[in-house]
Amino acid sequence: MHFTLQQLKLFVSVAKNSSYTRAAKELNLSQPAVSIQIKRLEQQIGLALFEQVGKTIFTTTAGKTVYQASEEILDKVAQLKNSIKELKGEVKGLLQLSVVSTSKYFMPHLLGSFLQQYPDVEPKMKFTNRARVVERLTNNEDDFVVMGQIPNAQGFEAHPFLENILVMVAPPTHPLANKNNISLEELSKERFLERELGSGTRLVFDRMLEERGLKVEPYMELGSSEAIKQGVMAGLGLAVLSLHSLHLEREAGKIVLLDVAGFPVKRRWYVVHRKGKKLSLAARTFLDYILQDSHKILTTS
Ligand code: PGA
């Protein structure tokens, strides 16, 4: 059954006025437009809502039930509109965030879309590596932070949202590019381009190697995933990167994923803040927005 709020509104007006003409006037519409919409509503419901006796129209039994429900629905919608207005009115002011550098591939999109709804929020978003984000979190310098590898220490609240998939990448011409099920042992003889110490991405790979009793000396340490991608495309070495960062290069066929045992590593992204922290309304609203809408926004951006 499909009907619109507008149809319910028209129906209530006709019932109240006992007249199509007066309802049309009240709602600034033509009389035929009102009649058509009421007919459609009756078709959807499958029952007559009005009965005409001479020149007067009366609501039928079904009409009375629909009338009561419509009033309740329209009332609830009006209340909802008010609450939304109230919320929008108050969601403003400073929003101070630190996010790990890898999240630069999605956090600006989430923030941009959020600000379209809440233009009075003044965002400050610091992009830095995981170690620095943890430091800022401990010192309570932000409303909240976004990171992939949350600290072990107690006292933090972490809300997971998107998936963070870490992959091993190479240029398409690399001899291992077409090989299946490459072992980490075999791979550890290769040259690696790694993020700086303090990076969350680096931490994941280092821990993985450590668990296998393997050690890899980075061939080069580069401070950003953008620099690492250029290095990989230039044939300088292999690298572990987040799938979020590889969209364009993969599409252009400049970088390929290697089939390595233990990869891809599936992690999550988290919004983290200190336990018991009283978030501002702007921060709380953005946090809810991230948790509820990040998937939707990123698939359409
Ligand atoms: P990074 O952090 O950008 O410092 O590598 C990524 C993460 O926390 O997973």
Boltz pocket constraint, residues with backbone or C-beta under 6 A from the ligand:
constraints:
  - pocket:
      binder: B
      contacts: [[A, 100], [A, 101], [A, 102], [A, 103], [A, 128], [A, 129], [A, 130], [A, 131], [A, 147], [A, 148], [A, 149], [A, 164], [A, 195], [A, 198], [A, 199], [A, 200], [A, 201], [A, 202]]
      max_distance: 6.0
